[in-house]
C-alpha cells in the first residue's frame, strides 16, 4: 500500500492500463467508498453501519463507481459531509471528495416517497372505508365462453319466434337454453351444483309448467313471477333472510352488467376469429336456403305435410316485426343476466342488519303475555260459537250466518298478518342473556303462534260459510289461499323455535313456491265454476253473469249445467273460439280441452232467455242482489 497522502493520485491511477483490481488501486477505492483517509479498511466506517460495505479481504474490494451504483448505503457519505459534483471522478482517481460544513440532507429515492392522496378533502393518514355494496359484489367474472354465448343466442331466437303468439309451453322451451347458459357460466367460474340450488332450479321449471296447463291469466302471472324469483335464488345461493328477500330480485340489477359482459365476449371473439365467423354465417345461410326450398316443395306435394309444417312453424309477419325484435332483445338480456349472475353472483347473504337493543324480561314479556290472554279470550268465544252453532249468534246480533261470516273474515286476516309482524319485532328486541331468556322467548312466542293458528282456522271457517251462501269468486279463493299460507308460516315458526331457525328463511320461500304451484295446478277458475254449479244443484242461486267472465278452465264444469243456463254460460267462449286457435306452443291444455268440448257439444243460441238467467235470489241463505253481482 502506498504511503502518499490521499489527496494525491496514486501511481497506479496514472497508468492507463491499470486494473481496478490491482493492489495500488485498492486503498483509493476503500477511501472513496467510506469517505475516510488512508488506513486499514473499515477504520473510517461511521458508527452504526456495521462495516457491511467494507470488504473483509482487500483483494475483493470493488471500484468506487461500481459500489456507489449498487445501493443507497454505498452512496451515502458519512454524517457531516456533502457530496459535490465530480466526486465520482475524484474517487476514481484516488482523491478524497471535498468536504463542506453544515447538516447533511440525504436524498430520498422516488420509490420511497409516500403516495399523494387523490382526495383533496381527505386528511393525512385517512383512507376511505369500503362501502356496503363492496362487500356484496364479487370479483369480475371470467370472459364469457362460446357455449354460453350460443345458449344466450338460442334463448333470444326462441323468444322472438315463440313468445309472440302468447304464453304456454313456449315459456318452458325458452327457459331451457337460458338455464343452460347459466350452467355453462357457473361451471366456467368453478361453482358446483348444491342441493338447494337444484331445489330452486327444479321448482322454477315446475312453475313454468302452469302456463302450459291453465288458461287463466292470474295464476299464470303468479307462477311466472315466482319462477323468476326461484331462478334468481338458484343463481345467487342465498340462505339468510336478507339473502332470500333480496336474492329473489337479483336478476334485475344483473341485466346491464350481463349485457356489457356478453358484448365484450362477442367483440373479442370477432376480433380473434373473423374467418370462423364468416364460415358460420355462410353455413347458416346455405342451411336456411335449403330448408326453405325443399320445405316448400314437400308442402306443395302433400297437404298433410303442409298442415304439419304450418302447425310447427311460427307464423311471422312483417307487421309484428318490432314486437319480435323486442322479444329477441328481452330474451337475450334475460339469458345474459342469468349467465352473469351464475358467473359472478352477488353475495346478498353478507347483508347484515344490526339487532335491536335487548330488553329486560319484564319489559319485553309483559305486552306479549297480555296479547296472549286477549287471543285466548277471543278463541274461547269462537269455540263456543262453533260448538253451540250460529243460531245463538243470530239471536244476539240479528245477523244471518253468511253476514256474520263476511263481517269477521277480513279482520281475522289482518290479525294474522299483524301477528307475524309482532313476532318479527319481538325477536328483534328479545332478551339475549342466557338459557332462561331463550326459554322465555320460545314459550311466549310459541303460545302466541299456537293461538294465532286457531284464529286462522276460525277465519277459514268463516270464509267457508260465506262461500256457501254467496258462491266462490276469485277474490274469495285468493284471500283464503293467503290465509292458509300464513298458517303454514306459523307452523314453520313453531318448528324453528323447537329445532332451530337456520332453515327458516328458505323453508318460508319453499312454502310460498309450493303454494303458488298448487294454486295453479288446482285450477282456481275450474274450482270456482264447480262450486257454483254444485250450489245450483243444491237448489241455490247461481250468477251466470259472473261465470261468463272466467277463463276456459271453467268450461268443463259449466258444460254440466242444464239448458238454457249451459248455453248462456258458454256463449262468450263460443265467440272467442270462433277463429283459428293459436299455435301448439302458445295454447294451454285448458284452452285445448275447452275447444274439444264445444266442438262435441255446440252451444245453442239462447237469445232472450239468457237475459234473466241465474238471477233468482235465495233469501234463506242471506243471498242479496248486491253480493250476487260482486265483480270479485
DRENLO-66129 format. One line per field, with one value per residue (C-alpha): residue number from 1; residue in one letter; x, y, z. Coordinates in steps of 0.001 Angstrom, whole numbers, plus 500000, padded with zeros to 6 digits. Layout:
// residues N
pos = NUM, ...
code = A, ...
c1 = X, ...
c2 = Y, ...
c3 = Z, ...
//
This chain:
// residues 632
pos = 1, 2, 3, 4, 5, 6, 7, 8, 9, 10, 11, 12, 13, 14, 15, 16, 17, 18, 19, 20, 21, 22, 23, 24, 25, 26, 27, 28, 29, 30, 31, 32, 33, 34, 35, 36, 37, 38, 39, 40, 41, 42, 43, 44, 45, 46, 47, 48, 49, 50, 51, 52, 53, 54, 55, 56, 57, 58, 59, 60, 61, 62, 63, 64, 65, 66, 67, 68, 69, 70, 71, 72, 73, 74, 75, 76, 77, 78, 79, 80, 81, 82, 83, 84, 85, 86, 87, 88, 89, 90, 91, 92, 93, 94, 95, 96, 97, 98, 99, 100, 101, 102, 103, 104, 105, 106, 107, 108, 109, 110, 111, 112, 113, 114, 115, 116, 117, 118, 119, 120, 121, 122, 123, 124, 125, 126, 127, 128, 129, 130, 131, 132, 133, 134, 135, 136, 137, 138, 139, 140, 141, 142, 143, 144, 145, 146, 147, 148, 149, 150, 151, 152, 153, 154, 155, 156, 157, 158, 159, 160, 161, 162, 163, 164, 165, 166, 167, 168, 169, 170, 171, 172, 173, 174, 175, 176, 177, 178, 179, 180, 181, 182, 183, 184, 185, 186, 187, 188, 189, 190, 191, 192, 193, 194, 195, 196, 197, 198, 199, 200, 201, 202, 203, 204, 205, 206, 207, 208, 209, 210, 211, 212, 213, 214, 215, 216, 217, 218, 219, 220, 221, 222, 223, 224, 225, 226, 227, 228, 229, 230, 231, 232, 233, 234, 235, 236, 237, 238, 239, 240, 241, 242, 243, 244, 245, 246, 247, 248, 249, 250, 251, 252, 253, 254, 255, 256, 257, 258, 259, 260, 261, 262, 263, 264, 265, 266, 267, 268, 269, 270, 271, 272, 273, 274, 275, 276, 277, 278, 279, 280, 281, 282, 283, 284, 285, 286, 287, 288, 289, 290, 291, 292, 293, 294, 295, 296, 297, 298, 299, 300, 301, 302, 303, 304, 305, 306, 307, 308, 309, 310, 311, 312, 313, 314, 315, 316, 317, 318, 319, 320, 321, 322, 323, 324, 325, 326, 327, 328, 329, 330, 331, 332, 333, 334, 335, 336, 337, 338, 339, 340, 341, 342, 343, 344, 345, 346, 347, 348, 349, 350, 351, 352, 353, 354, 355, 356, 357, 358, 359, 360, 361, 362, 363, 364, 365, 366, 367, 368, 369, 370, 371, 372, 373, 374, 375, 376, 377, 378, 379, 380, 381, 382, 383, 384, 385, 386, 387, 388, 389, 390, 391, 392, 393, 394, 395, 396, 397, 398, 399, 400, 401, 402, 403, 404, 405, 406, 407, 408, 409, 410, 411, 412, 413, 414, 415, 416, 417, 418, 419, 420, 421, 422, 423, 424, 425, 426, 427, 428, 429, 430, 431, 432, 433, 434, 435, 436, 437, 438, 439, 440, 441, 442, 443, 444, 445, 446, 447, 448, 449, 450, 451, 452, 453, 454, 455, 456, 457, 458, 459, 460, 461, 462, 463, 464, 465, 466, 467, 468, 469, 470, 471, 472, 473, 474, 475, 476, 477, 478, 479, 480, 481, 482, 483, 484, 485, 486, 487, 488, 489, 490, 491, 492, 493, 494, 495, 496, 497, 498, 499, 500, 501, 502, 503, 504, 505, 506, 507, 508, 509, 510, 511, 512, 513, 514, 515, 516, 517, 518, 519, 520, 521, 522, 523, 524, 525, 526, 527, 528, 529, 530, 531, 532, 533, 534, 535, 536, 537, 538, 539, 540, 541, 542, 543, 544, 545, 546, 547, 548, 549, 550, 551, 552, 553, 554, 555, 556, 557, 558, 559, 560, 561, 562, 563, 564, 565, 566, 567, 568, 569, 570, 571, 572, 573, 574, 575, 576, 577, 578, 579, 580, 581, 582, 583, 584, 585, 586, 587, 588, 589, 590, 591, 592, 593, 594, 595, 596, 597, 598, 599, 600, 601, 602, 603, 604, 605, 606, 607, 608, 609, 610, 611, 612, 613, 614, 615, 616, 617, 618, 619, 620, 621, 622, 623, 624, 625, 626, 627, 628, 629, 630, 631, 632
code = X, X, X, X, X, X, X, X, X, X, X, X, X, X, X, X, X, X, X, X, X, X, X, X, X, X, X, X, X, X, X, X, X, X, X, X, X, X, X, X, X, X, X, X, X, X, X, X, X, X, X, X, X, X, X, X, X, X, X, X, X, X, X, X, X, X, X, X, X, X, X, X, X, X, X, X, X, X, X, X, X, X, X, X, X, X, X, X, X, X, X, X, X, X, X, X, X, X, X, X, X, X, X, X, X, X, X, X, X, X, X, X, X, X, X, X, X, X, X, X, X, X, X, X, X, X, X, X, X, X, X, X, X, X, X, X, X, X, X, X, X, X, X, X, X, X, X, X, X, X, X, X, X, X, X, X, X, X, X, X, X, X, X, X, X, X, X, X, X, X, X, X, X, X, X, X, X, X, X, X, X, X, X, X, X, X, X, X, X, X, X, X, X, X, X, X, X, X, X, X, X, X, X, X, X, X, X, X, X, X, X, X, X, X, X, X, X, X, X, X, X, X, X, X, X, X, X, X, X, X, X, X, X, X, X, X, X, X, X, X, X, X, X, X, X, X, X, X, X, X, X, X, X, X, X, X, X, X, X, X, X, X, X, X, X, X, X, X, X, X, X, X, X, X, X, X, X, X, X, X, X, X, X, X, X, X, X, X, X, X, X, X, X, X, X, X, X, X, X, X, X, X, X, X, X, X, X, X, X, X, X, X, X, X, X, X, X, X, X, X, X, X, X, X, X, X, X, X, X, X, X, X, X, X, X, X, X, X, X, X, X, X, X, X, X, X, X, X, X, X, X, X, X, X, X, X, X, X, X, X, X, X, X, X, X, X, X, X, X, X, X, X, X, X, X, X, X, X, X, X, X, X, X, X, X, X, X, X, X, X, X, X, X, X, X, X, X, X, X, X, X, X, X, X, X, X, X, X, X, X, X, X, X, X, X, X, X, X, X, X, X, X, X, X, X, X, X, X, X, X, X, X, X, X, X, X, X, X, X, X, X, X, X, X, X, X, X, X, X, X, X, X, X, X, X, X, X, X, X, X, X, X, X, X, X, X, X, X, X, X, X, X, X, X, X, X, X, X, X, X, X, X, X, X, X, X, X, X, X, X, X, X, X, X, X, X, X, X, X, X, X, X, X, X, X, X, X, X, X, X, X, X, X, X, X, X, X, X, X, X, X, X, X, X, X, X, X, X, X, X, X, X, X, X, X, X, X, X, X, X, X, X, X, X, X, X, X, X, X, X, X, X, X, X, X, X, X, X, X, X, X, X, X, X, X, X, X, X, X, X, X, X, X, X, X, X, X, X, X, X, X, X, X, X, X, X, X, X, X, X, X, X, X, X, X, X, X, X, X, X, X, X, X, X, X, X, X, X, X, X, X, X, X, X, X, X, X, X, X, X, X, X, X, X, X, X, X, X, X, X, X, X
c1 = 500000, 501291, 502152, 501451, 498662, 495131, 494604, 497382, 496631, 498325, 500876, 498506, 495715, 498019, 498735, 496208, 496233, 495986, 493281, 490905, 491588, 495312, 496863, 497671, 494035, 492545, 493300, 491851, 488683, 488227, 488784, 486329, 483711, 483819, 484797, 487884, 491572, 494256, 494408, 493130, 489794, 486943, 488690, 486687, 483363, 480644, 479170, 476056, 476828, 478499, 481099, 478898, 480272, 483912, 485242, 486756, 489553, 491303, 491533, 487748, 487248, 485194, 485726, 484054, 481861, 480506, 479965, 478060, 475748, 474697, 472680, 471900, 474298, 477260, 476480, 475601, 478637, 479305, 477462, 478911, 479935, 478072, 478937, 479672, 479734, 482688, 483015, 482954, 485853, 487870, 487087, 488178, 491396, 492078, 491399, 489005, 485953, 485955, 484249, 481697, 480465, 476734, 473957, 473737, 470379, 470031, 468437, 465350, 464659, 461405, 460024, 460264, 458077, 454596, 451898, 449940, 446265, 443821, 441096, 441788, 439154, 440703, 443074, 446501, 446529, 442848, 441604, 438054, 436277, 434701, 431024, 428380, 427988, 431721, 431229, 428427, 429901, 432091, 435178, 434585, 433756, 435976, 435445, 432263, 432679, 431381, 428879, 427333, 427096, 425388, 422881, 422140, 421637, 419276, 417253, 416869, 415844, 413303, 411860, 411358, 409866, 407659, 406596, 404889, 401762, 401021, 402222, 402013, 404580, 406838, 407889, 409323, 411019, 412663, 413774, 415796, 418607, 418648, 419247, 421997, 423686, 423691, 425025, 427935, 428814, 428717, 430909, 433445, 433509, 434141, 430793, 429363, 425755, 424471, 421268, 419447, 420461, 418849, 415713, 415320, 416036, 413633, 410953, 411296, 410980, 407956, 406239, 406731, 404541, 401486, 401115, 401095, 398250, 395996, 394303, 393562, 395888, 396122, 397560, 399849, 401179, 401852, 403616, 405884, 406882, 407569, 409618, 411820, 412295, 413296, 415660, 417355, 417713, 419264, 421865, 422768, 422570, 421023, 420112, 419549, 416510, 418189, 419627, 416280, 414379, 416972, 418282, 414858, 415184, 418860, 418324, 417113, 420419, 422390, 420833, 423128, 426274, 425328, 424832, 428242, 429865, 428316, 429225, 432881, 432909, 431385, 433766, 436853, 435825, 435011, 438493, 440227, 438207, 436912, 437417, 435360, 432565, 432348, 432279, 429452, 427435, 427851, 426845, 423747, 422638, 423068, 421108, 418225, 418010, 417939, 415233, 413062, 413362, 412799, 410231, 408157, 408411, 407303, 404477, 403112, 403382, 401439, 398615, 399054, 402720, 401778, 399383, 402006, 404611, 402190, 401489, 405157, 406403, 405835, 403574, 405757, 404510, 406126, 403592, 404735, 408462, 409035, 407355, 409557, 412676, 411676, 411149, 414555, 416277, 414319, 415289, 418905, 419157, 417439, 419733, 422832, 421637, 421182, 424609, 426315, 424651, 425827, 429395, 429594, 426701, 426047, 426592, 423295, 423885, 426571, 423900, 423610, 421183, 422149, 419938, 417765, 418659, 417850, 415113, 414787, 412375, 409516, 409579, 409625, 407294, 404505, 402899, 403133, 401586, 398664, 398301, 398242, 395422, 393440, 393850, 392781, 389583, 388673, 389359, 387211, 384278, 384961, 384850, 381509, 380175, 381461, 380008, 376720, 376055, 375334, 371706, 372672, 374783, 371890, 369617, 372002, 373281, 370436, 372887, 372430, 375181, 376640, 376648, 378310, 380995, 381555, 381845, 384728, 386917, 388868, 389508, 390898, 393070, 394623, 395024, 397107, 399306, 399853, 400717, 403562, 404834, 404647, 406633, 409346, 409672, 409623, 412516, 414474, 414255, 414102, 416311, 419519, 421019, 421211, 419236, 416447, 415865, 415736, 413205, 411077, 411136, 410222, 407400, 405728, 406049, 405161, 401891, 401163, 401762, 399553, 396709, 397086, 396670, 393241, 392465, 393487, 391153, 388307, 388902, 388861, 385645, 384045, 385096, 383598, 380243, 380430, 381217, 378416, 375978, 377161, 379348, 383055, 384845, 388410, 388924, 387495, 389573, 392703, 392415, 391524, 394709, 396764, 395253, 396080, 399694, 400015, 399007, 401791, 404269, 403157, 403764, 407256, 407973, 406904, 409161, 412045, 411591, 411943, 414599, 416398, 415860, 418749, 416476, 413516, 414100, 414468, 411586, 409261, 410354, 409736, 406277, 405380, 406570, 404714, 401587, 401747, 402385, 399474, 397234, 397913, 397599, 394225, 392848, 391137, 388742, 387724, 387108, 385020, 382832, 382491, 381452, 378862, 377433, 377256, 375387, 372908, 372384, 371506, 368681, 370655, 371275, 373926, 375478, 375762, 376958, 379979, 380746, 380852, 383992, 386026, 388714, 388494, 389457, 385833, 384291, 384236, 382230, 379912, 379238, 377307, 374664, 371194, 369931, 369481, 371944, 374691, 374456, 374170, 377305, 379301, 378147, 381242, 383570, 381913, 382672, 386257, 386868, 385232, 388526, 391598, 393446, 396982, 399987, 400557, 403314, 401101, 397944, 397314, 395827, 392816, 392034, 392528, 390170, 387534, 387672, 387150, 384129, 382474, 383140, 381470, 378590, 377918, 376374, 372749, 371600, 369627, 368548, 366387, 366304, 369807, 368721, 367359, 369113, 370668, 369227, 366830, 367852, 367749, 366803, 367203, 370982, 371252, 371646, 371379, 371341, 374245, 376533, 375266, 376963, 380060, 382838, 385129
c2 = 500000, 503465, 505909, 509045, 511375, 510501, 513773, 512861, 510424, 507098, 505708, 503049, 505509, 507386, 504232, 503962, 500221, 499720, 497381, 498478, 495145, 495940, 496457, 500099, 500931, 499180, 501809, 504588, 502642, 501954, 505576, 506793, 504326, 505139, 508782, 508286, 508842, 506229, 503381, 499865, 499062, 499860, 502445, 505291, 503432, 505521, 504173, 502129, 500832, 497706, 497846, 495950, 497894, 497268, 494075, 491572, 490815, 493715, 491608, 491616, 495380, 496908, 500197, 503229, 503866, 500290, 500260, 503518, 502164, 499063, 500600, 503572, 502543, 502613, 506152, 507896, 509690, 509830, 512403, 515896, 515732, 516750, 515162, 517568, 517238, 515333, 513250, 510056, 511260, 512113, 508729, 507002, 508991, 508160, 511640, 512229, 514348, 517884, 518387, 521043, 522018, 522035, 519469, 516589, 516241, 512742, 512294, 510023, 507806, 508423, 504965, 505704, 508794, 508442, 508395, 511592, 511270, 511785, 513197, 516849, 516776, 513805, 514451, 512834, 509252, 508704, 506250, 505832, 502854, 500412, 500944, 498381, 497234, 496446, 493543, 492128, 492475, 489565, 489631, 490296, 487074, 485363, 486043, 484507, 481144, 480086, 477593, 480342, 482681, 480062, 479306, 483016, 483370, 480376, 481969, 485205, 483448, 481209, 484211, 486062, 483044, 481529, 484198, 486479, 484316, 484047, 482049, 478332, 475608, 478130, 479656, 476340, 475877, 479313, 478699, 475587, 477337, 480173, 477593, 476008, 479407, 479836, 476295, 476816, 480155, 478638, 475723, 478130, 480053, 476836, 476752, 473391, 472264, 472295, 470656, 473920, 475211, 472145, 472691, 476287, 475386, 472437, 474472, 477318, 474994, 473288, 476659, 477378, 474354, 476244, 478379, 475161, 473735, 476649, 479305, 481706, 484691, 485446, 482102, 482115, 485536, 484366, 481270, 483213, 485774, 483008, 481101, 484154, 484556, 480903, 481109, 484130, 482274, 479329, 481613, 483543, 480742, 482761, 481346, 484212, 486500, 489392, 486909, 485265, 488554, 490418, 487401, 486709, 490060, 489603, 489208, 492796, 494591, 491994, 492899, 495828, 494046, 490910, 492801, 494500, 491178, 489473, 492335, 492173, 488444, 488813, 491644, 489729, 486625, 488622, 490146, 486807, 484572, 486535, 483568, 481223, 483787, 484092, 480311, 480010, 482720, 481042, 477652, 479104, 480894, 477748, 475648, 478142, 478308, 474518, 474153, 476815, 475388, 471728, 472526, 474465, 471624, 468980, 471176, 471674, 467938, 466761, 468602, 466678, 467615, 471210, 471235, 469702, 472179, 475043, 473954, 473540, 476694, 480024, 482437, 485502, 488531, 491841, 493740, 492227, 492585, 495311, 493107, 490151, 492299, 493411, 489793, 488861, 491610, 490690, 487028, 487924, 490305, 487865, 484992, 487202, 488363, 484756, 483740, 486737, 486026, 482428, 483501, 486347, 486135, 488986, 487827, 489001, 486876, 489334, 491977, 492336, 494240, 495380, 493642, 495771, 496619, 493707, 494451, 493068, 490238, 492199, 494984, 492512, 489780, 491809, 493190, 489813, 487937, 490351, 489821, 486053, 486497, 488580, 485916, 483231, 485115, 485591, 481963, 480784, 482699, 481197, 477694, 478451, 479634, 476559, 474203, 475983, 476893, 480218, 480265, 481740, 484351, 485256, 485668, 488093, 490032, 489739, 488767, 485930, 483277, 484466, 488102, 487140, 485260, 488087, 490640, 488936, 487316, 490383, 491377, 487926, 488025, 491325, 489983, 487112, 489447, 491805, 488868, 487887, 491470, 491453, 488200, 489660, 492798, 490771, 488648, 491793, 493188, 489889, 489469, 487581, 486982, 483191, 479941, 481365, 484200, 481771, 479641, 482709, 483863, 480442, 479979, 483362, 483423, 479742, 480294, 483327, 481297, 478451, 480832, 482533, 479169, 478924, 482408, 481180, 478197, 480487, 482778, 479859, 478583, 481997, 482048, 478601, 479799, 482932, 480970, 478502, 481411, 483625, 481392, 481242, 484078, 484847, 487267, 484875, 481918, 484105, 485521, 482079, 480708, 483538, 482867, 479177, 480002, 482290, 479333, 477292, 480084, 480000, 476252, 476803, 479417, 476976, 474292, 476797, 477501, 473794, 472664, 475919, 478772, 478107, 476801, 479074, 481680, 479038, 476996, 480005, 480605, 476947, 477073, 480141, 478467, 475247, 477274, 479067, 475763, 474036, 477043, 476799, 473023, 473051, 475430, 478194, 479109, 475479, 475277, 478441, 477044, 473662, 475186, 477451, 474629, 472430, 475140, 475392, 471635, 472067, 474450, 477599, 480641, 480961, 484047, 483331, 486854, 486370, 482875, 484179, 486138, 483119, 481543, 478419, 476349, 476699, 475218, 471559, 472484, 474899, 472252, 470238, 472950, 472313, 474256, 477152, 478018, 475987, 477848, 481170, 480497, 479240, 481895, 484060, 481093, 480174, 483657, 483550, 480151, 481053, 481977, 479817, 478883, 479814, 477637, 474467, 476056, 479037, 477066, 475802, 472438, 474164, 476013, 472915, 470914, 473668, 473730, 469980, 470222, 472941, 471059, 467916, 469795, 473040, 475963, 476729, 480248, 481144, 484562, 486432, 483526, 484438, 487925, 486850, 483505, 482887, 485930, 484228, 485002, 482602, 484588, 481640, 481791, 485522, 485990, 489580, 491237, 493457, 490488, 488410, 490616, 491370, 491603, 489679
c3 = 500000, 499097, 501880, 499870, 501011, 499923, 498018, 495534, 492737, 493089, 490739, 489557, 488778, 486395, 484428, 481625, 481608, 485360, 486505, 489282, 490940, 491432, 494816, 494060, 493416, 496450, 499133, 496990, 496346, 500035, 500945, 498342, 499438, 503156, 502956, 505191, 504848, 504371, 506739, 507104, 505664, 507999, 510150, 508685, 508800, 510516, 513692, 513199, 509702, 510975, 508243, 505756, 502766, 503689, 502139, 504536, 502087, 500357, 497283, 496865, 497006, 494211, 492434, 493932, 490912, 490859, 494616, 494579, 491879, 493832, 496683, 498848, 501624, 499231, 498016, 501277, 502741, 506481, 508556, 508253, 504596, 501478, 498160, 495345, 491616, 490326, 493474, 491476, 489353, 492470, 493952, 490773, 490774, 494387, 495832, 498714, 497844, 499155, 502493, 503457, 506859, 507613, 508055, 505633, 503867, 502413, 499050, 499348, 496320, 494484, 495240, 498978, 498767, 500327, 497625, 497411, 498219, 495370, 497602, 498432, 501170, 502919, 505804, 506080, 507250, 506473, 503880, 502595, 504088, 501626, 501021, 501938, 498332, 498043, 500441, 498321, 494840, 493692, 491538, 487823, 486004, 483520, 479811, 478513, 476829, 473434, 474893, 476993, 474004, 471853, 474613, 475005, 471250, 471234, 474043, 472103, 468880, 470616, 472424, 469140, 467366, 470081, 472565, 470064, 469819, 473550, 476511, 477039, 476662, 474918, 478246, 479353, 475973, 476174, 479764, 478833, 476838, 479404, 482140, 480019, 479630, 483404, 483844, 481444, 483063, 486554, 485508, 483991, 487273, 489213, 491010, 491993, 491961, 495521, 496806, 497452, 494021, 492484, 494590, 493398, 489771, 489625, 491399, 488918, 485924, 487522, 487945, 484246, 483515, 484829, 481641, 479623, 481731, 482668, 480562, 483445, 483388, 487101, 488321, 485278, 486262, 489825, 488515, 486138, 488789, 491303, 488722, 488122, 491878, 492318, 489363, 490917, 494221, 492381, 490799, 493950, 496518, 499333, 502722, 505215, 505435, 503532, 501061, 500322, 500079, 498011, 496142, 494648, 492827, 491954, 488208, 487824, 488652, 486653, 483302, 482477, 483688, 481777, 478517, 478827, 479687, 476667, 474325, 475374, 474737, 471261, 470364, 471464, 469564, 466449, 466515, 467025, 464705, 461766, 459480, 461626, 461925, 458163, 457846, 460378, 458591, 455216, 456623, 458263, 455095, 452994, 455536, 455651, 451851, 451558, 454212, 452586, 449077, 449901, 452597, 450059, 447552, 450056, 451370, 447849, 447174, 450238, 452009, 455285, 455403, 454666, 457619, 459900, 458731, 459270, 462834, 463712, 462007, 463799, 461955, 461395, 459510, 458711, 460814, 464094, 463365, 466009, 468600, 467582, 467811, 471292, 472360, 470923, 472887, 476007, 475776, 475040, 478003, 480356, 479417, 479782, 483203, 484297, 482991, 484584, 487927, 487724, 486943, 489492, 491971, 494362, 497948, 499366, 502456, 503543, 504056, 507822, 509974, 513418, 516001, 518218, 521752, 524036, 526551, 530037, 530673, 532219, 529650, 526789, 528059, 529679, 526469, 524756, 527679, 527686, 523938, 524523, 527052, 524576, 521909, 524380, 525275, 521622, 520784, 523698, 522242, 518823, 520267, 521897, 518537, 516751, 519351, 520007, 516389, 514751, 515852, 519222, 517488, 515215, 518227, 519917, 516921, 514440, 511669, 509226, 509293, 505981, 507079, 510350, 508444, 505972, 508744, 510567, 507912, 506873, 510480, 511256, 508138, 509210, 512736, 511333, 509312, 512240, 514491, 512176, 512296, 516100, 516209, 513964, 516099, 519315, 518093, 517233, 520781, 522657, 525759, 524996, 528417, 528528, 528521, 530670, 528262, 525340, 527170, 527926, 524296, 522949, 525438, 524952, 521166, 520850, 522701, 520509, 517330, 518555, 519389, 516017, 514319, 515910, 514556, 511087, 511421, 512502, 509511, 507088, 508661, 508214, 504570, 504079, 505407, 503288, 500116, 500821, 500994, 498145, 495978, 495266, 493449, 492507, 495376, 497949, 496857, 496702, 500217, 501565, 499972, 501501, 504929, 504591, 503647, 506679, 508819, 507218, 508030, 511665, 511763, 510335, 513017, 515728, 514212, 514083, 517782, 518512, 516014, 515188, 512743, 510365, 507590, 508305, 505509, 502817, 504246, 504016, 500414, 499564, 501146, 499064, 495851, 496656, 497397, 494040, 492246, 493983, 493342, 489615, 489429, 491205, 488533, 490554, 487737, 487455, 491210, 491117, 488349, 490046, 493378, 491808, 489696, 492761, 494686, 491850, 492019, 495699, 494718, 495399, 493256, 490545, 488994, 485271, 484511, 486729, 485433, 481857, 482698, 483779, 481644, 479516, 482564, 483735, 480576, 481768, 484877, 483047, 480419, 483059, 483565, 482185, 479228, 478711, 481507, 479821, 476524, 478315, 480347, 477324, 474882, 475268, 474861, 471572, 470261, 471446, 469840, 466541, 464876, 464400, 467514, 468426, 467703, 469706, 471780, 472739, 473570, 477078, 477852, 479402, 476175, 474030, 476259, 476116, 472307, 472156, 474475, 472411, 469181, 470542, 472187, 470320, 472131, 471323, 470657, 473800, 472596, 475053, 477514, 478752, 479839, 483227, 483662, 487058, 488797, 491234, 494805, 497730, 500803, 503151, 502770, 503080, 499345, 498284, 494880, 495914, 496560, 493634, 491073, 493093, 490448, 492752
//
